[in-house]
Amino acid sequence: MSATIKQVELAEFVDRDTVRFVPNYPHPVSRVWATLTQPEQIRVWWVPFTTLEMCNGGRYAIETPSGNSFTGTLTEFDPPKVICSTV
């Protein structure tokens, strides 16, 4: 018996600092939003945040497994549709 695997495109890189997430996922909006905003879920598919303040003007900090650090501010936060930030 063979299983069919469906590939779903989750995001595209616009440039080296911008990721645009594809808006049509095969899951409810609430589940996708939680995956993008809850630190315990983000670490499963990306990297752990050392700081994550989910609000307009909220700060974030990421430390990658290779030791690189990134910090920024959420410039727009409109649940459950928009998260924009500076790096």
N, CA, C and O atoms as CSV, one atom per row, in Angstrom:
chain,resi,resn,atom,element,x,y,z
A,1,MET,N,N,0.850,-1.169,0.000
A,1,MET,CA,C,0.000,0.000,0.000
A,1,MET,C,C,0.898,1.235,0.000
A,1,MET,O,O,1.822,1.330,0.808
A,2,SER,N,N,0.635,2.164,-0.888
A,2,SER,CA,C,1.428,3.388,-0.912
A,2,SER,C,C,0.600,4.556,-0.406
A,2,SER,O,O,-0.607,4.630,-0.637
A,3,ALA,N,N,1.262,5.455,0.279
A,3,ALA,CA,C,0.597,6.642,0.804
A,3,ALA,C,C,0.913,7.826,-0.101
A,3,ALA,O,O,2.023,7.955,-0.617
A,4,THR,N,N,-0.064,8.669,-0.280
A,4,THR,CA,C,0.140,9.878,-1.058
A,4,THR,C,C,0.464,11.009,-0.094
A,4,THR,O,O,-0.261,11.241,0.873
A,5,ILE,N,N,1.546,11.702,-0.362
A,5,ILE,CA,C,1.951,12.817,0.483
A,5,ILE,C,C,1.682,14.098,-0.273
A,5,ILE,O,O,2.162,14.279,-1.393
A,6,LYS,N,N,0.918,14.988,0.332
A,6,LYS,CA,C,0.609,16.269,-0.283
A,6,LYS,C,C,1.593,17.313,0.236
A,6,LYS,O,O,1.732,17.494,1.446
A,7,GLN,N,N,2.259,17.983,-0.659
A,7,GLN,CA,C,3.192,19.035,-0.269
A,7,GLN,C,C,2.428,20.350,-0.185
A,7,GLN,O,O,1.709,20.723,-1.112
A,8,VAL,N,N,2.590,21.047,0.936
A,8,VAL,CA,C,1.928,22.328,1.149
A,8,VAL,C,C,2.989,23.399,1.292
A,8,VAL,O,O,3.871,23.294,2.145
A,9,GLU,N,N,2.910,24.421,0.471
A,9,GLU,CA,C,3.847,25.535,0.573
A,9,GLU,C,C,3.410,26.420,1.726
A,9,GLU,O,O,2.288,26.927,1.729
A,10,LEU,N,N,4.279,26.608,2.698
A,10,LEU,CA,C,3.927,27.378,3.883
A,10,LEU,C,C,4.317,28.841,3.793
A,10,LEU,O,O,3.625,29.706,4.330
A,11,ALA,N,N,5.428,29.123,3.113
A,11,ALA,CA,C,5.896,30.503,3.075
A,11,ALA,C,C,6.839,30.698,1.908
A,11,ALA,O,O,7.318,29.741,1.300
A,12,GLU,N,N,7.096,31.965,1.608
A,12,GLU,CA,C,8.084,32.300,0.595
A,12,GLU,C,C,8.955,33.432,1.127
A,12,GLU,O,O,8.475,34.303,1.852
A,13,PHE,N,N,10.219,33.417,0.771
A,13,PHE,CA,C,11.111,34.497,1.155
A,13,PHE,C,C,11.026,35.586,0.095
A,13,PHE,O,O,11.319,35.340,-1.075
A,14,VAL,N,N,10.628,36.781,0.498
A,14,VAL,CA,C,10.525,37.917,-0.404
A,14,VAL,C,C,11.922,38.473,-0.660
A,14,VAL,O,O,12.290,38.775,-1.795
A,15,ASP,N,N,12.680,38.601,0.408
A,15,ASP,CA,C,14.089,38.976,0.350
A,15,ASP,C,C,14.739,38.377,1.588
A,15,ASP,O,O,14.093,37.605,2.297
A,16,ARG,N,N,15.974,38.702,1.865
A,16,ARG,CA,C,16.660,38.026,2.975
A,16,ARG,C,C,16.097,38.376,4.344
A,16,ARG,O,O,16.380,37.682,5.321
A,17,ASP,N,N,15.304,39.443,4.434
A,17,ASP,CA,C,14.735,39.865,5.714
A,17,ASP,C,C,13.222,39.703,5.808
A,17,ASP,O,O,12.637,40.010,6.847
A,18,THR,N,N,12.578,39.230,4.747
A,18,THR,CA,C,11.115,39.199,4.722
A,18,THR,C,C,10.598,37.825,4.331
A,18,THR,O,O,10.973,37.272,3.296
A,19,VAL,N,N,9.729,37.283,5.180
A,19,VAL,CA,C,9.051,36.017,4.891
A,19,VAL,C,C,7.566,36.325,4.747
A,19,VAL,O,O,6.979,36.971,5.616
A,20,ARG,N,N,6.964,35.874,3.670
A,20,ARG,CA,C,5.520,36.031,3.477
A,20,ARG,C,C,4.900,34.651,3.593
A,20,ARG,O,O,5.211,33.750,2.815
A,21,PHE,N,N,4.015,34.494,4.575
A,21,PHE,CA,C,3.348,33.225,4.767
A,21,PHE,C,C,2.160,33.121,3.820
A,21,PHE,O,O,1.404,34.077,3.651
A,22,VAL,N,N,2.005,31.973,3.213
A,22,VAL,CA,C,0.903,31.739,2.294
A,22,VAL,C,C,-0.392,31.718,3.108
A,22,VAL,O,O,-0.462,31.044,4.136
A,23,PRO,N,N,-1.416,32.446,2.661
A,23,PRO,CA,C,-2.614,32.586,3.480
A,23,PRO,C,C,-3.574,31.402,3.484
A,23,PRO,O,O,-4.493,31.373,4.303
A,24,ASN,N,N,-3.395,30.440,2.611
A,24,ASN,CA,C,-4.339,29.320,2.547
A,24,ASN,C,C,-3.704,28.035,3.060
A,24,ASN,O,O,-2.975,27.359,2.333
A,25,TYR,N,N,-3.979,27.710,4.292
A,25,TYR,CA,C,-3.469,26.494,4.904
A,25,TYR,C,C,-4.613,25.496,5.059
A,25,TYR,O,O,-5.771,25.898,5.171
A,26,PRO,N,N,-4.305,24.212,5.068
A,26,PRO,CA,C,-5.371,23.220,5.241
A,26,PRO,C,C,-5.730,23.014,6.715
A,26,PRO,O,O,-5.998,21.889,7.138
A,27,HIS,N,N,-5.735,24.094,7.493
A,27,HIS,CA,C,-6.048,24.048,8.921
A,27,HIS,C,C,-6.869,25.282,9.285
A,27,HIS,O,O,-6.853,26.269,8.549
A,28,PRO,N,N,-7.584,25.242,10.404
A,28,PRO,CA,C,-8.330,26.421,10.841
A,28,PRO,C,C,-7.377,27.586,11.160
A,28,PRO,O,O,-6.234,27.372,11.564
A,29,VAL,N,N,-7.863,28.808,10.973
A,29,VAL,CA,C,-7.071,30.001,11.237
A,29,VAL,C,C,-6.508,29.985,12.660
A,29,VAL,O,O,-5.358,30.367,12.873
A,30,SER,N,N,-7.303,29.551,13.625
A,30,SER,CA,C,-6.850,29.545,15.021
A,30,SER,C,C,-5.627,28.654,15.215
A,30,SER,O,O,-4.730,28.986,15.990
A,31,ARG,N,N,-5.591,27.532,14.520
A,31,ARG,CA,C,-4.444,26.619,14.642
A,31,ARG,C,C,-3.189,27.215,13.995
A,31,ARG,O,O,-2.097,27.134,14.557
A,32,VAL,N,N,-3.353,27.809,12.820
A,32,VAL,CA,C,-2.222,28.435,12.138
A,32,VAL,C,C,-1.692,29.595,12.975
A,32,VAL,O,O,-0.480,29.732,13.142
A,33,TRP,N,N,-2.586,30.429,13.502
A,33,TRP,CA,C,-2.172,31.568,14.323
A,33,TRP,C,C,-1.380,31.090,15.543
A,33,TRP,O,O,-0.343,31.664,15.874
A,34,ALA,N,N,-1.859,30.058,16.198
A,34,ALA,CA,C,-1.143,29.515,17.367
A,34,ALA,C,C,0.241,29.024,16.975
A,34,ALA,O,O,1.200,29.214,17.724
A,35,THR,N,N,0.358,28.396,15.811
A,35,THR,CA,C,1.650,27.897,15.337
A,35,THR,C,C,2.630,29.035,15.085
A,35,THR,O,O,3.839,28.857,15.239
A,36,LEU,N,N,2.123,30.198,14.699
A,36,LEU,CA,C,2.976,31.348,14.401
A,36,LEU,C,C,3.254,32.239,15.603
A,36,LEU,O,O,4.165,33.065,15.557
A,37,THR,N,N,2.478,32.086,16.686
A,37,THR,CA,C,2.596,33.035,17.794
A,37,THR,C,C,2.902,32.427,19.159
A,37,THR,O,O,3.249,33.165,20.082
A,38,GLN,N,N,2.790,31.134,19.319
A,38,GLN,CA,C,3.053,30.516,20.616
A,38,GLN,C,C,4.467,29.941,20.628
A,38,GLN,O,O,4.786,29.052,19.838
A,39,PRO,N,N,5.321,30.454,21.531
A,39,PRO,CA,C,6.731,30.034,21.544
A,39,PRO,C,C,6.943,28.518,21.554
A,39,PRO,O,O,7.850,28.024,20.885
A,40,GLU,N,N,6.132,27.779,22.293
A,40,GLU,CA,C,6.320,26.328,22.354
A,40,GLU,C,C,6.009,25.660,21.017
A,40,GLU,O,O,6.513,24.571,20.743
A,41,GLN,N,N,5.187,26.297,20.183
A,41,GLN,CA,C,4.909,25.746,18.858
A,41,GLN,C,C,5.903,26.254,17.820
A,41,GLN,O,O,6.276,25.514,16.911
A,42,ILE,N,N,6.337,27.504,17.944
A,42,ILE,CA,C,7.312,28.064,16.995
A,42,ILE,C,C,8.603,27.256,17.017
A,42,ILE,O,O,9.197,26.994,15.971
A,43,ARG,N,N,9.031,26.867,18.204
A,43,ARG,CA,C,10.303,26.138,18.310
A,43,ARG,C,C,10.272,24.790,17.600
A,43,ARG,O,O,11.328,24.254,17.263
A,44,VAL,N,N,9.087,24.229,17.365
A,44,VAL,CA,C,8.959,22.950,16.667
A,44,VAL,C,C,9.309,23.098,15.188
A,44,VAL,O,O,9.948,22.216,14.615
A,45,TRP,N,N,8.901,24.200,14.565
A,45,TRP,CA,C,9.100,24.355,13.123
A,45,TRP,C,C,10.168,25.380,12.752
A,45,TRP,O,O,10.542,25.478,11.583
A,46,TRP,N,N,10.668,26.150,13.730
A,46,TRP,CA,C,11.669,27.162,13.403
A,46,TRP,C,C,12.755,27.172,14.450
A,46,TRP,O,O,13.527,26.216,14.524
A,47,VAL,N,N,12.853,28.210,15.268
A,47,VAL,CA,C,13.872,28.318,16.309
A,47,VAL,C,C,13.228,28.842,17.586
A,47,VAL,O,O,12.159,29.450,17.528
A,48,PRO,N,N,13.860,28.618,18.744
A,48,PRO,CA,C,13.302,29.151,19.980
A,48,PRO,C,C,13.497,30.665,20.080
A,48,PRO,O,O,14.540,31.197,19.698
A,49,PHE,N,N,12.499,31.330,20.587
A,49,PHE,CA,C,12.600,32.754,20.898
A,49,PHE,C,C,13.057,32.888,22.345
A,49,PHE,O,O,12.562,32.173,23.217
A,50,THR,N,N,13.985,33.784,22.607
A,50,THR,CA,C,14.374,34.046,23.994
A,50,THR,C,C,13.494,35.141,24.588
A,50,THR,O,O,13.336,35.227,25.805
A,51,THR,N,N,12.921,35.979,23.720
A,51,THR,CA,C,11.940,36.999,24.105
A,51,THR,C,C,10.886,37.043,23.017
A,51,THR,O,O,11.215,37.019,21.831
A,52,LEU,N,N,9.623,37.108,23.407
A,52,LEU,CA,C,8.552,37.237,22.429
A,52,LEU,C,C,7.359,37.910,23.101
A,52,LEU,O,O,6.657,37.303,23.910
A,53,GLU,N,N,7.147,39.176,22.748
A,53,GLU,CA,C,6.039,39.962,23.296
A,53,GLU,C,C,5.027,40.185,22.178
A,53,GLU,O,O,5.247,41.024,21.304
A,54,MET,N,N,3.933,39.452,22.195
A,54,MET,CA,C,2.953,39.497,21.116
A,54,MET,C,C,1.989,40.669,21.299
A,54,MET,O,O,0.903,40.520,21.857
A,55,CYS,N,N,2.416,41.848,20.811
A,55,CYS,CA,C,1.603,43.052,20.828
A,55,CYS,C,C,2.260,44.086,19.925
A,55,CYS,O,O,3.433,43.944,19.578
A,56,ASN,N,N,1.522,45.126,19.538
A,56,ASN,CA,C,2.135,46.208,18.775
A,56,ASN,C,C,3.279,46.790,19.590
A,56,ASN,O,O,3.102,47.125,20.761
A,57,GLY,N,N,4.431,46.910,18.988
A,57,GLY,CA,C,5.597,47.417,19.700
A,57,GLY,C,C,6.311,46.366,20.531
A,57,GLY,O,O,7.302,46.674,21.193
A,58,GLY,N,N,5.823,45.126,20.509
A,58,GLY,CA,C,6.436,44.047,21.289
A,58,GLY,C,C,7.830,43.705,20.779
A,58,GLY,O,O,8.103,43.788,19.582
A,59,ARG,N,N,8.689,43.329,21.686
A,59,ARG,CA,C,10.062,42.969,21.340
A,59,ARG,C,C,10.170,41.463,21.139
A,59,ARG,O,O,9.391,40.686,21.692
A,60,TYR,N,N,11.159,41.068,20.332
A,60,TYR,CA,C,11.475,39.649,20.205
A,60,TYR,C,C,12.979,39.478,20.072
A,60,TYR,O,O,13.691,40.375,19.622
A,61,ALA,N,N,13.435,38.319,20.470
A,61,ALA,CA,C,14.843,37.948,20.331
A,61,ALA,C,C,14.906,36.472,19.998
A,61,ALA,O,O,14.190,35.655,20.579
A,62,ILE,N,N,15.772,36.143,19.056
A,62,ILE,CA,C,15.956,34.770,18.592
A,62,ILE,C,C,17.436,34.450,18.679
A,62,ILE,O,O,18.281,35.275,18.331
A,63,GLU,N,N,17.744,33.256,19.144
A,63,GLU,CA,C,19.113,32.772,19.074
A,63,GLU,C,C,19.083,31.454,18.321
A,63,GLU,O,O,18.463,30.489,18.766
A,64,THR,N,N,19.760,31.418,17.172
A,64,THR,CA,C,19.735,30.227,16.326
A,64,THR,C,C,20.677,29.154,16.866
A,64,THR,O,O,21.569,29.456,17.659
A,65,PRO,N,N,20.488,27.911,16.446
A,65,PRO,CA,C,21.388,26.844,16.878
A,65,PRO,C,C,22.846,27.106,16.508
A,65,PRO,O,O,23.753,26.608,17.176
A,66,SER,N,N,23.077,27.880,15.455
A,66,SER,CA,C,24.457,28.185,15.046
A,66,SER,C,C,25.066,29.330,15.847
A,66,SER,O,O,26.230,29.678,15.647
A,67,GLY,N,N,24.274,29.924,16.765
A,67,GLY,CA,C,24.800,30.976,17.622
A,67,GLY,C,C,24.519,32.396,17.165
A,67,GLY,O,O,24.925,33.348,17.832
A,68,ASN,N,N,23.827,32.558,16.030
A,68,ASN,CA,C,23.460,33.903,15.586
A,68,ASN,C,C,22.292,34.419,16.409
A,68,ASN,O,O,21.405,33.652,16.784
A,69,SER,N,N,22.290,35.708,16.691
A,69,SER,CA,C,21.205,36.333,17.447
A,69,SER,C,C,20.526,37.396,16.602
A,69,SER,O,O,21.183,38.118,15.852
A,70,PHE,N,N,19.221,37.491,16.725
A,70,PHE,CA,C,18.432,38.495,16.026
A,70,PHE,C,C,17.453,39.101,17.012
A,70,PHE,O,O,16.859,38.391,17.823
A,71,THR,N,N,17.285,40.405,16.944
A,71,THR,CA,C,16.292,41.079,17.769
A,71,THR,C,C,15.483,42.005,16.886
A,71,THR,O,O,15.941,42.414,15.820
A,72,GLY,N,N,14.294,42.332,17.322
A,72,GLY,CA,C,13.455,43.233,16.555
A,72,GLY,C,C,12.237,43.636,17.347
A,72,GLY,O,O,12.088,43.306,18.523
A,73,THR,N,N,11.370,44.361,16.666
A,73,THR,CA,C,10.141,44.863,17.268
A,73,THR,C,C,8.980,44.544,16.338
A,73,THR,O,O,9.101,44.649,15.117
A,74,LEU,N,N,7.853,44.154,16.925
A,74,LEU,CA,C,6.655,43.926,16.126
A,74,LEU,C,C,6.062,45.291,15.788
A,74,LEU,O,O,5.633,46.027,16.677
A,75,THR,N,N,6.044,45.619,14.513
A,75,THR,CA,C,5.545,46.921,14.074
A,75,THR,C,C,4.048,46.906,13.806
A,75,THR,O,O,3.400,47.953,13.790
A,76,GLU,N,N,3.505,45.717,13.598
A,76,GLU,CA,C,2.067,45.568,13.402
A,76,GLU,C,C,1.659,44.202,13.928
A,76,GLU,O,O,2.292,43.191,13.622
A,77,PHE,N,N,0.603,44.183,14.718
A,77,PHE,CA,C,0.124,42.937,15.310
A,77,PHE,C,C,-1.395,43.012,15.357
A,77,PHE,O,O,-1.959,43.749,16.165
A,78,ASP,N,N,-2.056,42.252,14.494
A,78,ASP,CA,C,-3.508,42.271,14.393
A,78,ASP,C,C,-4.022,40.837,14.323
A,78,ASP,O,O,-4.280,40.322,13.235
A,79,PRO,N,N,-4.174,40.181,15.495
A,79,PRO,CA,C,-4.627,38.791,15.516
A,79,PRO,C,C,-6.003,38.636,14.872
A,79,PRO,O,O,-6.846,39.522,15.009
A,80,PRO,N,N,-6.239,37.558,14.193
A,80,PRO,CA,C,-5.316,36.496,13.823
A,80,PRO,C,C,-4.831,36.605,12.379
A,80,PRO,O,O,-4.769,35.598,11.673
A,81,LYS,N,N,-4.486,37.811,11.931
A,81,LYS,CA,C,-4.144,37.962,10.519
A,81,LYS,C,C,-2.775,38.542,10.230
A,81,LYS,O,O,-2.153,38.161,9.239
A,82,VAL,N,N,-2.285,39.445,11.056
A,82,VAL,CA,C,-1.076,40.195,10.682
A,82,VAL,C,C,-0.044,40.207,11.791
A,82,VAL,O,O,-0.353,40.491,12.948
A,83,ILE,N,N,1.212,39.886,11.410
A,83,ILE,CA,C,2.383,40.069,12.266
A,83,ILE,C,C,3.455,40.672,11.366
A,83,ILE,O,O,3.874,40.043,10.395
A,84,CYS,N,N,3.900,41.880,11.679
A,84,CYS,CA,C,4.993,42.511,10.936
A,84,CYS,C,C,6.044,42.924,11.935
A,84,CYS,O,O,5.732,43.268,13.075
A,85,SER,N,N,7.302,42.889,11.504
A,85,SER,CA,C,8.363,43.248,12.436
A,85,SER,C,C,9.540,43.866,11.732
A,85,SER,O,O,9.682,43.795,10.511
A,86,THR,N,N,10.390,44.484,12.551
A,86,THR,CA,C,11.695,44.961,12.097
A,86,THR,C,C,12.729,43.967,12.560
A,86,THR,O,O,12.488,43.202,13.494
A,87,VAL,N,N,13.864,43.971,11.923
A,87,VAL,CA,C,14.973,43.106,12.330
A,87,VAL,C,C,16.110,43.993,12.758
A,87,VAL,O,O,17.167,43.497,13.148
